[in-house]
C-alpha cells in the first residue's frame, strides 16, 4: 500500500470527504504512475479520483465494527513514535 494512504475506518470523528478524496488521489497517482498527469490524461485522472473517492466513501459508510472508534490524536502520536524509532529522533 502507498505509505501516504492512511486508514480511514473507525475513527472519531469519521473521515471527512477531503480525507477520502486525498486517499483517492494518492491511489490514482500510484496506479497511474504519475504525480502530475499530462494535460492529455488530466481528465482521465480526475474522473478516476472522483470514482475512487465515491467508492471509498460507500465502503466506509457500509463497514461495521464492534470495536470502539480510535482517537485521531492518539493514533497520530503512535505513528510519530514509530517514525522516531524507525528513522531516529
Secondary structure, DSSP 8 states (H G I E B T S, - for coil): --TT----SSEES---HHHHHHHHHHHHHHHHT-SS--TTTHHHHHHHHHHHHHHHHHHHHH---SS--EEHHHHHHHHHHHHHHHH--
